[in-house]
Amino acid sequence: MAKRRKKKPERIVHLSAGPLPERHAPRFANQALLFTDASRLRHGGLAAALYRTADATVQVFTRSVALTGSNELELQAAIFGLELAALHIPDTYFALFSDNQDAITRLTRAKRLDAPQDEQLGLLFPGVDLDALLQYATPVWVQGHGRCRGNALADWHARLAAGGTPPPDDPFSP
């Protein structure tokens, strides 16, 4: 007789009260906070959640795009967020959060070495002045599907932009 498999316990995640968990909030206290994420479902979905301050009301922006690789979609989401920051909070220092380490690594390298030195990045985003977009940004990796409310909000909106539906126990539903 075959053994029964035990059910995996349901993981309950308690989101932070603010956009960042309290242990990380002091590091970014005087900056705007920008969370970006991407999702791949019927099509690609990009989302950016912008907090002018940690206590401010969030502004959420989304865009649907053609399907492509997940790392490229995450990079597109980060560039989408950088463009929105330049439009909505010009000349303001901000932290750009993504749960994709590849996107954060590439943007950090582009900021440190000047974007024209990364030819592939220039080919992916022709006509985009990455140096200008990254001038006020501090790219930061944040753990995905964790306690960070800002990241969870960006993830949720990216899923919707990609043609998904919110789960029945949705923490962001009105």
PAZA-724765 format. One record per residue (C-alpha): residue in three letters; chain; x, y, z. Coordinates in steps of 0.02 Angstrom, whole numbers, padded with zeros to 5 digits. Example, Ala and Ser with C-alpha at 12.3 -4.5 7.8 and 13.67 -1.06 7.14 Angstrom:
BEGIN
<pami><res>ALA</res><chain>A</chain><xx>00615</xx><yy>-00225</yy><zz>00390</zz></pami>
<pami><res>SER</res><chain>A</chain><xx>00684</xx><yy>-00053</yy><zz>00357</zz></pami>
//
This chain:
BEGIN
<pami><res>MET</res><chain>A</chain><xx>00000</xx><yy>00000</yy><zz>00000</zz></pami>
<pami><res>ALA</res><chain>A</chain><xx>00068</xx><yy>00170</yy><zz>-00050</zz></pami>
<pami><res>LYS</res><chain>A</chain><xx>00109</xx><yy>00297</yy><zz>00083</zz></pami>
<pami><res>ARG</res><chain>A</chain><xx>00005</xx><yy>00453</yy><zz>00089</zz></pami>
<pami><res>ARG</res><chain>A</chain><xx>00097</xx><yy>00612</yy><zz>00063</zz></pami>
<pami><res>LYS</res><chain>A</chain><xx>00078</xx><yy>00742</yy><zz>00196</zz></pami>
<pami><res>LYS</res><chain>A</chain><xx>00003</xx><yy>00906</yy><zz>00142</zz></pami>
<pami><res>LYS</res><chain>A</chain><xx>00123</xx><yy>01050</yy><zz>00138</zz></pami>
<pami><res>PRO</res><chain>A</chain><xx>00078</xx><yy>01175</yy><zz>00271</zz></pami>
<pami><res>GLU</res><chain>A</chain><xx>00007</xx><yy>01335</yy><zz>00199</zz></pami>
<pami><res>ARG</res><chain>A</chain><xx>00134</xx><yy>01476</yy><zz>00211</zz></pami>
<pami><res>ILE</res><chain>A</chain><xx>00062</xx><yy>01631</yy><zz>00290</zz></pami>
<pami><res>VAL</res><chain>A</chain><xx>00159</xx><yy>01790</yy><zz>00254</zz></pami>
<pami><res>HIS</res><chain>A</chain><xx>00128</xx><yy>01942</yy><zz>00362</zz></pami>
<pami><res>LEU</res><chain>A</chain><xx>00169</xx><yy>02096</yy><zz>00260</zz></pami>
<pami><res>SER</res><chain>A</chain><xx>00259</xx><yy>02243</yy><zz>00337</zz></pami>
<pami><res>ALA</res><chain>A</chain><xx>00153</xx><yy>02389</yy><zz>00395</zz></pami>
<pami><res>GLY</res><chain>A</chain><xx>00247</xx><yy>02511</yy><zz>00284</zz></pami>
<pami><res>PRO</res><chain>A</chain><xx>00323</xx><yy>02488</yy><zz>00112</zz></pami>
<pami><res>LEU</res><chain>A</chain><xx>00481</xx><yy>02412</yy><zz>00189</zz></pami>
<pami><res>PRO</res><chain>A</chain><xx>00506</xx><yy>02301</yy><zz>00341</zz></pami>
<pami><res>GLU</res><chain>A</chain><xx>00552</xx><yy>02407</yy><zz>00492</zz></pami>
<pami><res>ARG</res><chain>A</chain><xx>00731</xx><yy>02341</yy><zz>00499</zz></pami>
<pami><res>HIS</res><chain>A</chain><xx>00765</xx><yy>02413</yy><zz>00325</zz></pami>
<pami><res>ALA</res><chain>A</chain><xx>00666</xx><yy>02576</yy><zz>00339</zz></pami>
<pami><res>PRO</res><chain>A</chain><xx>00801</xx><yy>02682</yy><zz>00426</zz></pami>
<pami><res>ARG</res><chain>A</chain><xx>00925</xx><yy>02652</yy><zz>00283</zz></pami>
<pami><res>PHE</res><chain>A</chain><xx>00806</xx><yy>02733</yy><zz>00158</zz></pami>
<pami><res>ALA</res><chain>A</chain><xx>00721</xx><yy>02860</yy><zz>00273</zz></pami>
<pami><res>ASN</res><chain>A</chain><xx>00759</xx><yy>03016</yy><zz>00169</zz></pami>
<pami><res>GLN</res><chain>A</chain><xx>00728</xx><yy>02942</yy><zz>-00002</zz></pami>
<pami><res>ALA</res><chain>A</chain><xx>00580</xx><yy>02905</yy><zz>-00113</zz></pami>
<pami><res>LEU</res><chain>A</chain><xx>00547</xx><yy>02718</yy><zz>-00133</zz></pami>
<pami><res>LEU</res><chain>A</chain><xx>00513</xx><yy>02635</yy><zz>-00301</zz></pami>
<pami><res>PHE</res><chain>A</chain><xx>00468</xx><yy>02450</yy><zz>-00313</zz></pami>
<pami><res>THR</res><chain>A</chain><xx>00463</xx><yy>02365</yy><zz>-00483</zz></pami>
<pami><res>ASP</res><chain>A</chain><xx>00412</xx><yy>02192</yy><zz>-00536</zz></pami>
<pami><res>ALA</res><chain>A</chain><xx>00363</xx><yy>02093</yy><zz>-00691</zz></pami>
<pami><res>SER</res><chain>A</chain><xx>00252</xx><yy>01944</yy><zz>-00724</zz></pami>
<pami><res>ARG</res><chain>A</chain><xx>00234</xx><yy>01819</yy><zz>-00868</zz></pami>
<pami><res>LEU</res><chain>A</chain><xx>00060</xx><yy>01750</yy><zz>-00899</zz></pami>
<pami><res>ARG</res><chain>A</chain><xx>-00044</xx><yy>01778</yy><zz>-01057</zz></pami>
<pami><res>HIS</res><chain>A</chain><xx>00073</xx><yy>01922</yy><zz>-01096</zz></pami>
<pami><res>GLY</res><chain>A</chain><xx>00205</xx><yy>02018</yy><zz>-00999</zz></pami>
<pami><res>GLY</res><chain>A</chain><xx>00154</xx><yy>02135</yy><zz>-00860</zz></pami>
<pami><res>LEU</res><chain>A</chain><xx>00260</xx><yy>02273</yy><zz>-00783</zz></pami>
<pami><res>ALA</res><chain>A</chain><xx>00221</xx><yy>02368</yy><zz>-00624</zz></pami>
<pami><res>ALA</res><chain>A</chain><xx>00299</xx><yy>02508</yy><zz>-00525</zz></pami>
<pami><res>ALA</res><chain>A</chain><xx>00244</xx><yy>02561</yy><zz>-00351</zz></pami>
<pami><res>LEU</res><chain>A</chain><xx>00308</xx><yy>02734</yy><zz>-00305</zz></pami>
<pami><res>TYR</res><chain>A</chain><xx>00312</xx><yy>02805</yy><zz>-00129</zz></pami>
<pami><res>ARG</res><chain>A</chain><xx>00371</xx><yy>02987</yy><zz>-00122</zz></pami>
<pami><res>THR</res><chain>A</chain><xx>00408</xx><yy>02954</yy><zz>00062</zz></pami>
<pami><res>ALA</res><chain>A</chain><xx>00386</xx><yy>02799</yy><zz>00168</zz></pami>
<pami><res>ASP</res><chain>A</chain><xx>00227</xx><yy>02875</yy><zz>00242</zz></pami>
<pami><res>ALA</res><chain>A</chain><xx>00153</xx><yy>02936</yy><zz>00077</zz></pami>
<pami><res>THR</res><chain>A</chain><xx>00011</xx><yy>02857</yy><zz>-00020</zz></pami>
<pami><res>VAL</res><chain>A</chain><xx>00075</xx><yy>02740</yy><zz>-00153</zz></pami>
<pami><res>GLN</res><chain>A</chain><xx>00059</xx><yy>02778</yy><zz>-00338</zz></pami>
<pami><res>VAL</res><chain>A</chain><xx>00049</xx><yy>02621</yy><zz>-00445</zz></pami>
<pami><res>PHE</res><chain>A</chain><xx>00085</xx><yy>02615</yy><zz>-00631</zz></pami>
<pami><res>THR</res><chain>A</chain><xx>00067</xx><yy>02465</yy><zz>-00746</zz></pami>
<pami><res>ARG</res><chain>A</chain><xx>00101</xx><yy>02418</yy><zz>-00926</zz></pami>
<pami><res>SER</res><chain>A</chain><xx>00068</xx><yy>02263</yy><zz>-01030</zz></pami>
<pami><res>VAL</res><chain>A</chain><xx>00209</xx><yy>02210</yy><zz>-01147</zz></pami>
<pami><res>ALA</res><chain>A</chain><xx>00249</xx><yy>02066</yy><zz>-01263</zz></pami>
<pami><res>LEU</res><chain>A</chain><xx>00311</xx><yy>01906</yy><zz>-01183</zz></pami>
<pami><res>THR</res><chain>A</chain><xx>00499</xx><yy>01885</yy><zz>-01170</zz></pami>
<pami><res>GLY</res><chain>A</chain><xx>00620</xx><yy>01803</yy><zz>-01048</zz></pami>
<pami><res>SER</res><chain>A</chain><xx>00588</xx><yy>01831</yy><zz>-00863</zz></pami>
<pami><res>ASN</res><chain>A</chain><xx>00753</xx><yy>01921</yy><zz>-00829</zz></pami>
<pami><res>GLU</res><chain>A</chain><xx>00724</xx><yy>02036</yy><zz>-00978</zz></pami>
<pami><res>LEU</res><chain>A</chain><xx>00547</xx><yy>02072</yy><zz>-00917</zz></pami>
<pami><res>GLU</res><chain>A</chain><xx>00615</xx><yy>02115</yy><zz>-00745</zz></pami>
<pami><res>LEU</res><chain>A</chain><xx>00743</xx><yy>02231</yy><zz>-00825</zz></pami>
<pami><res>GLN</res><chain>A</chain><xx>00603</xx><yy>02311</yy><zz>-00927</zz></pami>
<pami><res>ALA</res><chain>A</chain><xx>00505</xx><yy>02337</yy><zz>-00766</zz></pami>
<pami><res>ALA</res><chain>A</chain><xx>00654</xx><yy>02423</yy><zz>-00685</zz></pami>
<pami><res>ILE</res><chain>A</chain><xx>00679</xx><yy>02538</yy><zz>-00836</zz></pami>
<pami><res>PHE</res><chain>A</chain><xx>00491</xx><yy>02573</yy><zz>-00836</zz></pami>
<pami><res>GLY</res><chain>A</chain><xx>00506</xx><yy>02623</yy><zz>-00652</zz></pami>
<pami><res>LEU</res><chain>A</chain><xx>00659</xx><yy>02732</yy><zz>-00685</zz></pami>
<pami><res>GLU</res><chain>A</chain><xx>00566</xx><yy>02824</yy><zz>-00824</zz></pami>
<pami><res>LEU</res><chain>A</chain><xx>00418</xx><yy>02853</yy><zz>-00708</zz></pami>
<pami><res>ALA</res><chain>A</chain><xx>00532</xx><yy>02917</yy><zz>-00571</zz></pami>
<pami><res>ALA</res><chain>A</chain><xx>00611</xx><yy>03041</yy><zz>-00693</zz></pami>
<pami><res>LEU</res><chain>A</chain><xx>00436</xx><yy>03100</yy><zz>-00737</zz></pami>
<pami><res>HIS</res><chain>A</chain><xx>00354</xx><yy>03104</yy><zz>-00564</zz></pami>
<pami><res>ILE</res><chain>A</chain><xx>00499</xx><yy>03142</yy><zz>-00446</zz></pami>
<pami><res>PRO</res><chain>A</chain><xx>00631</xx><yy>03230</yy><zz>-00550</zz></pami>
<pami><res>ASP</res><chain>A</chain><xx>00795</xx><yy>03276</yy><zz>-00465</zz></pami>
<pami><res>THR</res><chain>A</chain><xx>00748</xx><yy>03171</yy><zz>-00313</zz></pami>
<pami><res>TYR</res><chain>A</chain><xx>00855</xx><yy>03032</yy><zz>-00241</zz></pami>
<pami><res>PHE</res><chain>A</chain><xx>00763</xx><yy>02867</yy><zz>-00229</zz></pami>
<pami><res>ALA</res><chain>A</chain><xx>00792</xx><yy>02683</yy><zz>-00197</zz></pami>
<pami><res>LEU</res><chain>A</chain><xx>00743</xx><yy>02565</yy><zz>-00338</zz></pami>
<pami><res>PHE</res><chain>A</chain><xx>00691</xx><yy>02396</yy><zz>-00270</zz></pami>
<pami><res>SER</res><chain>A</chain><xx>00676</xx><yy>02237</yy><zz>-00373</zz></pami>
<pami><res>ASP</res><chain>A</chain><xx>00667</xx><yy>02055</yy><zz>-00323</zz></pami>
<pami><res>ASN</res><chain>A</chain><xx>00771</xx><yy>02007</yy><zz>-00476</zz></pami>
<pami><res>GLN</res><chain>A</chain><xx>00957</xx><yy>02003</yy><zz>-00437</zz></pami>
<pami><res>ASP</res><chain>A</chain><xx>01006</xx><yy>02002</yy><zz>-00620</zz></pami>
<pami><res>ALA</res><chain>A</chain><xx>00914</xx><yy>02166</yy><zz>-00655</zz></pami>
<pami><res>ILE</res><chain>A</chain><xx>00988</xx><yy>02249</yy><zz>-00500</zz></pami>
<pami><res>THR</res><chain>A</chain><xx>01164</xx><yy>02188</yy><zz>-00543</zz></pami>
<pami><res>ARG</res><chain>A</chain><xx>01154</xx><yy>02252</yy><zz>-00722</zz></pami>
<pami><res>LEU</res><chain>A</chain><xx>01085</xx><yy>02422</yy><zz>-00670</zz></pami>
<pami><res>THR</res><chain>A</chain><xx>01215</xx><yy>02440</yy><zz>-00531</zz></pami>
<pami><res>ARG</res><chain>A</chain><xx>01353</xx><yy>02398</yy><zz>-00655</zz></pami>
<pami><res>ALA</res><chain>A</chain><xx>01281</xx><yy>02520</yy><zz>-00783</zz></pami>
<pami><res>LYS</res><chain>A</chain><xx>01276</xx><yy>02657</yy><zz>-00651</zz></pami>
<pami><res>ARG</res><chain>A</chain><xx>01454</xx><yy>02622</yy><zz>-00593</zz></pami>
<pami><res>LEU</res><chain>A</chain><xx>01534</xx><yy>02601</yy><zz>-00764</zz></pami>
<pami><res>ASP</res><chain>A</chain><xx>01422</xx><yy>02716</yy><zz>-00867</zz></pami>
<pami><res>ALA</res><chain>A</chain><xx>01286</xx><yy>02635</yy><zz>-00970</zz></pami>
<pami><res>PRO</res><chain>A</chain><xx>01371</xx><yy>02650</yy><zz>-01142</zz></pami>
<pami><res>GLN</res><chain>A</chain><xx>01499</xx><yy>02521</yy><zz>-01085</zz></pami>
<pami><res>ASP</res><chain>A</chain><xx>01361</xx><yy>02389</yy><zz>-01075</zz></pami>
<pami><res>GLU</res><chain>A</chain><xx>01325</xx><yy>02369</yy><zz>-01261</zz></pami>
<pami><res>GLN</res><chain>A</chain><xx>01192</xx><yy>02235</yy><zz>-01236</zz></pami>
<pami><res>LEU</res><chain>A</chain><xx>01094</xx><yy>02347</yy><zz>-01118</zz></pami>
<pami><res>GLY</res><chain>A</chain><xx>01102</xx><yy>02486</yy><zz>-01248</zz></pami>
<pami><res>LEU</res><chain>A</chain><xx>01036</xx><yy>02367</yy><zz>-01381</zz></pami>
<pami><res>LEU</res><chain>A</chain><xx>00890</xx><yy>02314</yy><zz>-01270</zz></pami>
<pami><res>PHE</res><chain>A</chain><xx>00840</xx><yy>02494</yy><zz>-01236</zz></pami>
<pami><res>PRO</res><chain>A</chain><xx>00888</xx><yy>02600</yy><zz>-01387</zz></pami>
<pami><res>GLY</res><chain>A</chain><xx>00861</xx><yy>02786</yy><zz>-01365</zz></pami>
<pami><res>VAL</res><chain>A</chain><xx>00851</xx><yy>02773</yy><zz>-01175</zz></pami>
<pami><res>ASP</res><chain>A</chain><xx>00977</xx><yy>02880</yy><zz>-01081</zz></pami>
<pami><res>LEU</res><chain>A</chain><xx>01015</xx><yy>02757</yy><zz>-00940</zz></pami>
<pami><res>ASP</res><chain>A</chain><xx>01147</xx><yy>02870</yy><zz>-00863</zz></pami>
<pami><res>ALA</res><chain>A</chain><xx>01016</xx><yy>03007</yy><zz>-00839</zz></pami>
<pami><res>LEU</res><chain>A</chain><xx>00887</xx><yy>02884</yy><zz>-00772</zz></pami>
<pami><res>LEU</res><chain>A</chain><xx>01009</xx><yy>02806</yy><zz>-00649</zz></pami>
<pami><res>GLN</res><chain>A</chain><xx>01082</xx><yy>02972</yy><zz>-00589</zz></pami>
<pami><res>TYR</res><chain>A</chain><xx>00970</xx><yy>02984</yy><zz>-00434</zz></pami>
<pami><res>ALA</res><chain>A</chain><xx>00934</xx><yy>02797</yy><zz>-00413</zz></pami>
<pami><res>THR</res><chain>A</chain><xx>01007</xx><yy>02674</yy><zz>-00289</zz></pami>
<pami><res>PRO</res><chain>A</chain><xx>00968</xx><yy>02498</yy><zz>-00356</zz></pami>
<pami><res>VAL</res><chain>A</chain><xx>00928</xx><yy>02378</yy><zz>-00213</zz></pami>
<pami><res>TRP</res><chain>A</chain><xx>00884</xx><yy>02193</yy><zz>-00215</zz></pami>
<pami><res>VAL</res><chain>A</chain><xx>00738</xx><yy>02143</yy><zz>-00105</zz></pami>
<pami><res>GLN</res><chain>A</chain><xx>00685</xx><yy>01965</yy><zz>-00069</zz></pami>
<pami><res>GLY</res><chain>A</chain><xx>00533</xx><yy>01916</yy><zz>-00171</zz></pami>
<pami><res>HIS</res><chain>A</chain><xx>00376</xx><yy>01843</yy><zz>-00093</zz></pami>
<pami><res>GLY</res><chain>A</chain><xx>00433</xx><yy>01900</yy><zz>00079</zz></pami>
<pami><res>ARG</res><chain>A</chain><xx>00368</xx><yy>02027</yy><zz>00203</zz></pami>
<pami><res>CYS</res><chain>A</chain><xx>00402</xx><yy>02184</yy><zz>00101</zz></pami>
<pami><res>ARG</res><chain>A</chain><xx>00233</xx><yy>02268</yy><zz>00066</zz></pami>
<pami><res>GLY</res><chain>A</chain><xx>00301</xx><yy>02376</yy><zz>-00075</zz></pami>
<pami><res>ASN</res><chain>A</chain><xx>00369</xx><yy>02226</yy><zz>-00169</zz></pami>
<pami><res>ALA</res><chain>A</chain><xx>00210</xx><yy>02125</yy><zz>-00141</zz></pami>
<pami><res>LEU</res><chain>A</chain><xx>00106</xx><yy>02270</yy><zz>-00210</zz></pami>
<pami><res>ALA</res><chain>A</chain><xx>00215</xx><yy>02284</yy><zz>-00366</zz></pami>
<pami><res>ASP</res><chain>A</chain><xx>00207</xx><yy>02094</yy><zz>-00388</zz></pami>
<pami><res>TRP</res><chain>A</chain><xx>00017</xx><yy>02095</yy><zz>-00374</zz></pami>
<pami><res>HIS</res><chain>A</chain><xx>-00005</xx><yy>02235</yy><zz>-00502</zz></pami>
<pami><res>ALA</res><chain>A</chain><xx>00120</xx><yy>02155</yy><zz>-00622</zz></pami>
<pami><res>ARG</res><chain>A</chain><xx>00017</xx><yy>01995</yy><zz>-00614</zz></pami>
<pami><res>LEU</res><chain>A</chain><xx>-00142</xx><yy>02091</yy><zz>-00655</zz></pami>
<pami><res>ALA</res><chain>A</chain><xx>-00054</xx><yy>02183</yy><zz>-00799</zz></pami>
<pami><res>ALA</res><chain>A</chain><xx>00000</xx><yy>02014</yy><zz>-00869</zz></pami>
<pami><res>GLY</res><chain>A</chain><xx>-00181</xx><yy>01955</yy><zz>-00878</zz></pami>
<pami><res>GLY</res><chain>A</chain><xx>-00190</xx><yy>01867</yy><zz>-00711</zz></pami>
<pami><res>THR</res><chain>A</chain><xx>-00329</xx><yy>01872</yy><zz>-00584</zz></pami>
<pami><res>PRO</res><chain>A</chain><xx>-00311</xx><yy>01919</yy><zz>-00401</zz></pami>
<pami><res>PRO</res><chain>A</chain><xx>-00319</xx><yy>01774</yy><zz>-00278</zz></pami>
<pami><res>PRO</res><chain>A</chain><xx>-00475</xx><yy>01760</yy><zz>-00170</zz></pami>
<pami><res>ASP</res><chain>A</chain><xx>-00376</xx><yy>01800</yy><zz>-00012</zz></pami>
<pami><res>ASP</res><chain>A</chain><xx>-00301</xx><yy>01955</yy><zz>-00094</zz></pami>
<pami><res>PRO</res><chain>A</chain><xx>-00218</xx><yy>02070</yy><zz>00036</zz></pami>
<pami><res>PHE</res><chain>A</chain><xx>-00236</xx><yy>02223</yy><zz>-00077</zz></pami>
<pami><res>SER</res><chain>A</chain><xx>-00420</xx><yy>02210</yy><zz>-00125</zz></pami>
<pami><res>PRO</res><chain>A</chain><xx>-00530</xx><yy>02355</yy><zz>-00069</zz></pami>
//
